[in-house]
Amino acid sequence: MSTHRMGKINQLVMEWPQGTVRLASSLNKLGYSKDLLKKYVYSNWLESLGYGAFKLAGDSTGWEGALFALQSQQNSTIHPGGKTVFQLKGYAHYLSQRHTIIFLFGSPQDCLPKWFKNQKWYDTINYSATSSFDYSSKIYFSELELGNFNIRISSLELAALEMLYLVPQQQSFDEALQLLEGLTTLRPKVLQSLLEKCKSVKVKRLFLYMAEKNNHTWFKELNLKRINLGSGKRVIVKGGMLDKKYNITVKR
């Protein structure tokens, strides 16, 4: 390999955060051609994770490092949300931490690439693409520091709504109620904004029902008149009882 190419690969390795993935599209923009990347793989500098994605040879990467690539190099809306945020922030300490389902959320236009889905991650990945939430504002997110890099995750307020989006098909009613009980410090202004923009009537009604049931102080600061709760009944728990205030069937 020429001195010039050695200089390029040395620079690339030095600037590459350990544990992360780099996308071919972003490397091409930096002057690393498709052929050059192939030579780096052949020379055991890089490892291909599938079409369009690479990691440093011998490096260990998890879903977090792969998600870093999507967020930082592709401006993807895909992010950890729902119950996963509570686990990451220690609000779900009683749940099993050994093998978990990682709940990712994003806008409908963002798909998990094939190389991402083909990896054998330690955790199971569950991705929901939905237009129910507003993913355009930074106020609905926070940064999770992972040593060499950060990833964007849902705020506690957004995560609570995302968790309820999965009830009852992928998230149990009882566990959601228990997790919501511990969220005593949610920001009412952020919640108000999220609830006004949320397009899921089920999520809004269920959230308000659980918040009121848990008697959270921040619930009293919400303006329910500005939140569109739609019309008609919503069946959350089959065979459950009807809560007449929010017009949803909940657990007896």
C-alpha positions as CSV (number, residue, x, y, z in Angstrom):
1,M,0.0,0.0,0.0
2,S,1.4,3.4,-0.9
3,T,2.5,6.0,1.6
4,H,-0.4,8.3,0.7
5,R,-2.9,5.5,1.2
6,M,-1.3,4.5,4.5
7,G,-1.6,8.1,5.6
8,K,-5.3,8.1,4.7
9,I,-6.0,4.9,6.6
10,N,-4.0,6.0,9.6
11,Q,-6.0,9.2,9.7
12,L,-9.3,7.3,9.4
13,V,-8.4,4.9,12.2
14,M,-7.3,7.7,14.5
15,E,-10.6,9.6,14.0
16,W,-12.8,6.5,14.3
17,P,-14.5,6.2,17.7
18,Q,-14.1,2.7,19.0
19,G,-17.2,0.7,19.1
20,T,-18.9,2.5,16.3
21,V,-19.9,1.8,12.7
22,R,-19.1,4.1,9.8
23,L,-21.3,4.2,6.7
24,A,-19.9,3.9,3.2
25,S,-21.9,7.0,2.1
26,S,-20.2,9.2,4.7
27,L,-16.8,7.7,4.0
28,N,-17.2,8.4,0.3
29,K,-17.9,12.0,1.0
30,L,-14.6,12.2,2.9
31,G,-12.7,10.9,-0.1
32,Y,-12.6,7.2,0.6
33,S,-13.8,5.5,-2.6
34,K,-15.6,2.2,-2.9
35,D,-12.4,0.6,-4.2
36,L,-10.3,2.0,-1.5
37,L,-12.6,0.7,1.2
38,K,-12.4,-2.7,-0.4
39,K,-8.7,-2.6,-0.2
40,Y,-8.8,-1.6,3.5
41,V,-11.0,-4.7,4.1
42,Y,-8.7,-6.9,2.2
43,S,-5.7,-5.5,4.2
44,N,-7.5,-6.2,7.5
45,W,-7.9,-2.6,8.5
46,L,-11.7,-2.6,8.3
47,E,-14.4,-5.2,8.5
48,S,-17.6,-5.1,6.4
49,L,-20.9,-5.5,8.3
50,G,-22.8,-5.9,5.0
51,Y,-23.6,-3.5,2.2
52,G,-22.7,0.0,3.1
53,A,-21.4,-0.4,6.6
54,F,-17.9,-1.0,8.2
55,K,-16.2,-1.3,11.6
56,L,-12.6,-1.2,12.6
57,A,-11.0,-4.7,12.2
58,G,-11.2,-6.5,15.5
59,D,-13.4,-3.9,17.2
60,S,-16.4,-4.9,19.1
61,T,-19.6,-3.1,18.2
62,G,-23.1,-3.3,19.6
63,W,-26.4,-1.9,18.4
64,E,-25.5,1.4,20.1
65,G,-22.5,1.9,17.8
66,A,-24.6,0.9,14.8
67,L,-27.3,3.4,15.8
68,F,-24.7,6.1,16.3
69,A,-23.9,5.7,12.6
70,L,-27.5,6.1,11.5
71,Q,-28.1,9.1,13.7
72,S,-24.8,11.0,13.1
73,Q,-24.1,10.1,9.4
74,Q,-27.6,9.6,8.0
75,N,-29.6,12.0,10.1
76,S,-32.0,9.1,11.0
77,T,-34.9,9.6,13.4
78,I,-34.4,6.0,14.7
79,H,-33.7,6.1,18.4
80,P,-34.2,4.0,21.6
81,G,-37.6,4.7,23.1
82,G,-40.3,3.3,25.3
83,K,-39.3,0.9,28.1
84,T,-35.7,0.8,26.8
85,V,-35.2,4.4,28.0
86,F,-36.4,3.5,31.5
87,Q,-33.9,0.6,31.6
88,L,-31.1,2.8,30.3
89,K,-31.8,5.5,33.0
90,G,-32.4,3.0,35.9
91,Y,-36.2,3.4,36.2
92,A,-36.7,-0.3,35.5
93,H,-34.2,-1.8,37.9
94,Y,-36.5,-4.7,38.8
95,L,-36.6,-5.9,35.2
96,S,-34.2,-8.5,33.9
97,Q,-31.0,-6.9,32.6
98,R,-29.4,-10.0,31.2
99,H,-31.2,-10.4,27.9
100,T,-33.5,-7.6,26.9
101,I,-35.6,-6.4,24.0
102,I,-34.4,-3.1,22.8
103,F,-37.3,-0.9,21.6
104,L,-36.4,1.5,18.8
105,F,-38.7,4.0,17.3
106,G,-38.6,6.3,14.3
107,S,-40.5,8.0,11.5
108,P,-42.1,5.8,8.8
109,Q,-39.6,7.1,6.2
110,D,-36.7,5.7,8.2
111,C,-36.1,1.9,7.9
112,L,-33.5,-0.2,9.6
113,P,-31.0,-1.1,6.9
114,K,-30.4,-4.7,6.0
115,W,-26.9,-4.8,7.5
116,F,-28.2,-3.6,10.8
117,K,-31.0,-6.3,10.9
118,N,-28.6,-9.0,9.9
119,Q,-26.2,-8.5,12.8
120,K,-26.4,-10.9,15.8
121,W,-26.7,-8.4,18.5
122,Y,-26.7,-9.6,22.1
123,D,-30.2,-8.0,22.6
124,T,-33.3,-8.5,20.5
125,I,-34.2,-5.4,18.4
126,N,-37.8,-4.3,18.1
127,Y,-38.3,-1.4,15.7
128,S,-41.5,0.6,15.4
129,A,-41.9,3.1,12.6
130,T,-44.8,5.4,13.4
131,S,-46.2,8.8,12.6
132,S,-48.0,9.0,16.0
133,F,-45.3,11.2,17.5
134,D,-43.4,14.4,16.6
135,Y,-39.7,13.5,16.2
136,S,-38.7,16.9,14.9
137,S,-37.9,18.8,18.1
138,K,-34.8,18.4,20.2
139,I,-36.7,19.1,23.4
140,Y,-38.3,15.6,23.1
141,F,-34.9,13.9,23.3
142,S,-31.8,13.6,25.5
143,E,-28.2,12.4,24.9
144,L,-26.9,9.1,26.3
145,E,-23.1,9.1,26.8
146,L,-21.4,5.8,25.9
147,G,-17.8,6.6,26.5
148,N,-16.4,7.2,23.0
149,F,-19.7,8.4,21.5
150,N,-23.2,9.6,22.3
151,I,-26.6,8.5,20.9
152,R,-29.9,10.3,21.0
153,I,-32.7,8.7,23.0
154,S,-36.2,9.7,23.9
155,S,-36.8,12.0,26.8
156,L,-38.7,10.3,29.7
157,E,-41.9,12.1,28.6
158,L,-41.7,10.8,25.0
159,A,-40.6,7.4,26.2
160,A,-43.7,7.1,28.3
161,L,-46.0,7.7,25.3
162,E,-44.0,5.3,23.1
163,M,-44.3,2.6,25.7
164,L,-48.1,3.0,25.7
165,Y,-48.1,2.9,21.9
166,L,-47.1,-0.8,22.3
167,V,-49.9,-1.7,24.8
168,P,-51.3,-4.3,24.8
169,Q,-49.7,-6.2,21.8
170,Q,-46.0,-5.8,22.8
171,Q,-46.2,-4.2,26.2
172,S,-48.3,-5.4,29.2
173,F,-50.8,-3.0,30.7
174,D,-49.7,-3.8,34.3
175,E,-46.0,-3.2,33.7
176,A,-46.7,0.0,31.9
177,L,-48.8,1.2,34.8
178,Q,-46.0,0.2,37.3
179,L,-43.4,2.0,35.2
180,L,-45.4,5.1,34.9
181,E,-45.9,5.2,38.7
182,G,-42.2,5.9,39.1
183,L,-42.2,8.8,36.8
184,T,-42.7,11.6,39.3
185,T,-40.6,14.3,37.8
186,L,-41.9,14.5,34.2
187,R,-42.0,18.0,32.8
188,P,-45.7,19.2,32.3
189,K,-44.8,21.7,29.5
190,V,-43.1,19.0,27.5
191,L,-45.9,16.6,28.1
192,Q,-48.5,19.2,27.1
193,S,-46.7,19.7,23.8
194,L,-46.3,16.0,23.1
195,L,-49.9,15.2,23.9
196,E,-51.2,18.0,21.7
197,K,-49.1,16.8,18.8
198,C,-49.7,13.0,19.4
199,K,-51.8,11.4,16.6
200,S,-52.8,8.3,18.6
201,V,-56.1,8.7,20.5
202,K,-55.4,5.4,22.3
203,V,-52.0,6.6,23.6
204,K,-53.3,9.9,24.8
205,R,-56.3,8.5,26.7
206,L,-54.3,5.7,28.2
207,F,-51.5,8.0,29.4
208,L,-54.0,10.4,31.0
209,Y,-55.8,7.6,32.7
210,M,-52.6,6.1,34.1
211,A,-51.2,9.5,35.1
212,E,-54.4,10.4,37.0
213,K,-54.6,6.9,38.6
214,N,-51.1,7.4,39.9
215,N,-52.0,10.8,41.2
216,H,-48.9,12.5,39.8
217,T,-48.5,16.2,40.7
218,W,-47.5,17.1,37.1
219,F,-50.9,15.7,35.9
220,K,-52.7,18.6,37.6
221,E,-50.7,21.1,35.4
222,L,-51.9,19.6,32.1
223,N,-54.6,21.4,30.1
224,L,-56.8,18.5,29.0
225,K,-59.0,20.9,27.0
226,R,-56.2,21.4,24.5
227,I,-55.7,17.7,24.0
228,N,-57.8,16.1,21.3
229,L,-59.1,12.8,22.7
230,G,-61.2,11.9,19.7
231,S,-64.6,10.1,20.0
232,G,-65.9,6.6,20.5
233,K,-64.6,3.8,22.7
234,R,-61.1,2.3,22.6
235,V,-60.6,-1.3,23.8
236,I,-57.2,-1.6,25.5
237,V,-57.8,-4.7,27.6
238,K,-60.3,-7.2,26.2
239,G,-62.9,-8.1,28.8
240,G,-61.9,-5.2,31.0
241,M,-64.0,-2.5,32.5
242,L,-64.9,0.8,30.8
243,D,-63.4,3.9,32.2
244,K,-66.1,6.4,31.4
245,K,-64.0,9.5,31.7
246,Y,-61.5,8.5,29.0
247,N,-63.8,6.0,27.3
248,I,-61.3,3.1,27.3
249,T,-61.5,-0.4,28.6
250,V,-58.8,-1.1,31.2
251,K,-57.9,-3.9,33.6
252,R,-60.5,-4.6,36.3
